[in-house]
Amino acid sequence: MTKAANASIELIVGLGNPGREYEETRHNAGVWFIEELARACGATLQPEKKFHGLTARISLHGKDIRLLYPTTFMNKSGLAVAAIANFYRISPEQILVAHDELDIPVGTARLKQGGGHGGHNGLRDIISSLGNNKNFHRLRIGIDHPGNAKLVSGYVLSKPSIEDRRKINEAVDEATYVMPELLNGSMAKAIQQLHTFTAK
């Protein structure tokens, strides 16, 4: 494992779109995670204009972590991520981005570092805004695929069924549960624990 892979997470970002019309849509799964993490740590996300989003500071496993929910709309997420990363001198390897993922089933979540954007507009803009550095960590929250590429846009911007939302919530809870392991440097243990979980 490279030194970069061992870099300690200092910033956790949850992707989504701002506004009440989007808050319950699949594309906001990353926001659901960041909100749950803040709630679990007794923190409240507050507006911060210079970072183009809502932010909070939490303590996890004795580590000081910053949370960010960009309120720039999904395709401009990089503006917020770059702003806070540059201000606090946080490297891409120290960033974890939580986002919805079409390519894994509802009720599951996966951790990985690096890779492309896979057509996800939020990831695309973050990669671009970080100088095409793809080495940030990702928490991929499964929302499943509608089965046809032409249906994707409407699918991600619609609400999941009650059952699917329950399963997504369980996956988010499990991801929150493994965060201390990840932040403690036990990436392999966090991955093993999270990747064997599937909401029933």
Buried (B, 14 or more C-beta within 10 A) or exposed (E): EEEEEEBEBBBBBBBBBBEEEBBEBBBBBBBBBBBBBBEBBEBEBEEBEEBBBBBBEBEBEEBEBBBBBBBBBBEBBBBBBBBBBEEEEBBBBBBBBBBBBBEBBBBBBBBEBBEEBEEBBBBBBBBEBBEEBBBBBBBBBBBBBBEEEEEBEEBBBEEBEEEBBBBBBBBBBBBBBBBBBBBBBBBEEBBEBBBEBBBE
